[in-house]
Amino acid sequence: MEWDTSTLVGPDGEDWRVPVSELENRQERLSIALAEEGIESAYIEDPVELYWLTGGRQNSAILMGAEGTDIQTRHLVRRSVARASFEGGADDCPHLTEEHPRMRELSDMLAKFGCVQRPAMTGAKVPQSRWSFINGKMEGLDGPSRDCTNTLFKLREVKSEWELSMIRESGEINRSMFESIRESGGTGKTELEMAGVAEDVSRASGFGGRIRMRKWPMDCDRVVIAAGRSGRVPSFFDSAVGGVGGSPVSSLGAGFSKVKEGEPVLIDIVHVHRGYVSDCTRMFHSGHLGEEWRNRLDDMIEIGAIVRRSLGRGEDCSSAWIAGREAAEEMGHGENLMGISPEQASFLGHSVGLELDETPVVAEGFDRPLELGGTMAIEPKVIHEEGAIGIEDTWSRTVEGMECLTSGDRLPSLIQW
């Protein structure tokens, strides 16, 4: 019995497929990049890269030929071919969509498609066992399989106008999540209760349940709420604030701590809209919050502005890190910036897109600028024994400087219940 592709829609019947023009442009850019690196072709199985190149996430691989070769782009699908074809644009699909060959036939099929050399793969993302298995099935082709991971990462750093629009929409939903917490939170509420309210908003808006990350095994909780001293609790997560979490196996994010009057409550929310990440942090409090905490927040806001000015001028990300860190030290926050020494995170911003931890990063060693069209979550935070305080928005670099893609000034940096 045939299934109905008309069910593959967003809210109110919206067509949520990636535009065919986007897929055509991405495939062309990758084809050119492969040729520039002397790579004949690439065989890509990673789910994030598959979505970026094919518009869907099936059990499949995409074969991409370098510019100048006769290797035609093919989406080789184990299941479901029909869904992959529809999500790739149906009759307008810019690539062939067909059934993946049996693995014992892979080498012969690749040769039939025009491959002479073993295709490159995403070696930094494919498990070693998978890399070895696929290589063993390509034994009829010449040479070793090269790693094209960084090629794809670099291409994805620069977002198209359509991708930027997805992050803006993600930011709007992100703001609604904060508004729901503002309306329902307050003294006596647990972190998990408030996270649940935000989760309802996100799910109703189409969040699919996953936040993609590159760094292994950095699984991530999307609503980190740290009330009072929860903000000081260290976690496995490479960030300033991890939160308590619900249990030792999920030791990140919201826990059972309750909001108390006079204590800072840091809320860090990630939303993913049609694959695209927005990342935003705001401070809440119930009752009176001391002047010392307010001054610390003002300092973090200023450090964020320093980092943005540096990035907006096209300076290296490492230079933006140095400028922000030196300002923090002059303000007296050197031992508490992004954690309490020695448990400090060594960055002030991270690129976002289809993954939460993209490159470049505002950190030492990233001696290159954020490119025009690059998207960065900038998040200076300061941690003390009594709690954490900071600010975060997601930004894009334009010819005029940095454009805010999330709440910005529309949502106060400090909100009282």
C-alpha positions, 0 to 999 in steps of 0.5 A, spaced: 500 500 500 502 506 497 503 512 503 501 519 502 507 524 501 502 529 503 503 528 510 510 530 510 509 537 512 510 543 517 504 546 521 498 548 517 501 544 511 507 548 510 512 545 505 518 544 510 523 541 505 530 545 503 529 549 497 532 545 491 536 551 489 539 550 496 541 543 494 544 545 487 548 550 490 551 546 496 552 540 491 556 545 486 560 548 492 562 541 494 564 539 487 568 545 486 572 544 493 573 537 492 577 538 485 581 544 488 583 539 493 585 533 488 579 529 491 576 525 485 569 524 489 566 523 496 562 518 499 558 521 505 554 517 510 554 522 516 546 525 517 548 532 518 552 532 512 546 528 508 541 533 510 545 539 508 546 536 501 540 532 500 535 535 504 533 529 508 536 524 513 535 517 510 539 511 511 543 512 505 550 515 502 551 521 497 556 520 492 559 526 490 564 527 484 569 533 483 568 538 478 571 536 472 569 528 473 564 525 469 561 522 476 554 524 477 551 526 484 547 520 486 543 519 493 544 512 494 538 510 499 537 503 503 530 506 506 526 510 504 528 511 497 521 514 496 521 519 502 528 521 500 526 522 493 520 527 495 525 530 500 530 532 495 525 535 491 521 530 487 521 531 480 526 537 481 531 533 485 538 536 483 541 529 484 539 521 482 536 518 488 536 510 487 537 504 491 544 503 495 547 497 492 549 491 496 555 492 500 559 486 496 557 490 490 559 497 492 566 497 489 563 495 482 558 500 482 562 505 484 567 503 478 561 503 474 559 510 476 566 513 474 570 512 480 577 510 479 580 512 486 577 510 493 572 516 494 573 520 500 569 520 507 568 524 513 573 520 517 572 525 523 565 523 524 565 516 521 566 511 527 573 507 525 569 500 525 565 503 519 571 507 516 574 500 515 568 496 513 567 501 507 574 501 505 574 494 505 568 494 500 572 499 496 578 494 495 577 494 487 579 502 487 585 505 487 589 509 493 586 510 500 580 514 502 581 521 504 578 525 509 573 530 507 570 532 513 574 539 514 572 541 507 564 540 509 565 544 515 568 549 512 563 550 506 558 550 512 561 555 516 558 561 511 550 560 511 546 562 505 540 567 506 535 562 507 539 558 512 540 565 516 532 566 515 532 559 519 536 561 524 532 567 525 525 563 525 529 559 530 530 565 534 523 567 534 521 560 537 527 561 542 524 567 545 517 564 546 520 559 550 523 565 555 516 568 555 513 562 557 518 561 563 517 568 565 509 567 565 510 561 569 516 561 573 518 564 580 519 562 587 519 555 589 519 553 582 524 547 580 528 548 574 525 542 571 518 545 572 520 551 568 524 547 563 518 543 561 514 549 560 519 551 555 519 544 552 512 544 550 513 551 546 519 548 542 515 541 541 509 545 538 513 549 534 516 543 530 522 541 534 524 534 532 528 532 539 535 532 537 541 537 538 547 535 533 554 536 536 560 534 533 565 533 539 564 526 541 560 524 546 558 531 547 550 530 548 547 536 550 541 538 554 537 544 550 534 548 556 540 549 562 537 552 568 541 554 574 538 557 580 542 560 585 548 555 587 546 550 581 550 555 577 557 553 580 556 545 579 561 543 574 559 538 569 562 534 563 559 539 558 565 544 555 561 550 557 561 555 563 555 553 566 552 545 565 547 545 571 545 539 575 541 535 571 536 530 573 540 524 575 548 522 574 546 519 567 543 526 565 548 530 569 547 537 565 541 542 564 535 543 569 535 539 576 530 539 582 533 546 585 528 551 586 528 558 585 529 562 591 528 570 592 535 574 591 538 569 587 540 569 580 537 564 575 541 563 569 537 560 563 540 558 557 536 555 551 537 552 545 532 551 539 533 547 533 528 549 527 528 545 521 535 543 523 538 550 525 540 552 532 539 558 535 542 559 542 540 564 547 541 566 555 538 570 559 538 572 567 531 571 571 530 573 579 525 573 584 525 578 589 531 583 590 537 581 586 543 585 589 547 590 586 553 586 585 550 581 581 547 586 577 554 589 576 557 583 574 551 582 568 553 589 566 560 587 565 558 581 561 554 585 557 560 589 555 565 583 554 560 581 549 560 588 545 567 587 545 567 581 542 562 583 537 566 589 535 572 585 534 569 580 530 565 585 526 571 588 524 574 582 521 579 580 526 581 573 528 577 569 532 583 568 537 584 576 537 576 577 539 578 572 545 584 575 547 580 582 547 574 579 551 579 575 556 583 581 557 577 586 559 574 581 564 581 580 567 581 588 568 574 588 571 576 583 576 573 577 573 579 573 571 578 567 575 571 566 574 570 568 567 566 562 564 567 558 570 571 558 576 579 556 576 581 551 574 574 548 571 574 554 566 571 553 559 576 557 554 572 560 549 567 566 549 563 564 543 562 558 538 559 558 531 552 554 530 548 552 524 546 545 523 550 543 529 551 547 536 559 546 536 561 549 529 567 552 527 570 557 528 570 559 535 572 565 539 578 561 543 585 561 542 588 558 536 582 560 531 587 565 528 582 566 522 576 571 522 568 569 522 567 569 515 561 574 512 555 570 513 558 566 519 553 565 525 556 565 532 553 564 539 557 569 543 556 568 551 560 571 556 558 568 563 561 569 570 561 564 575 561 564 583 560 560 589 553 563 589 551 562 582 552 564 575 550 570 571 551 572 563 548 573 557 548 570 550 545 571 543 546 568 536 549 573 531 551 573 524 557 577 521 555 582 515 558 587 511 556 592 516 558 588 522 554 583 527 547 582 526 543 579 532 539 573 530 535 571 536 532 576 542 537 581 542 534 588 545 527 585 545 528 581 551 531 584 557 538 581 559 535 581 567 528 579 568 524 579 574 518 574 576 
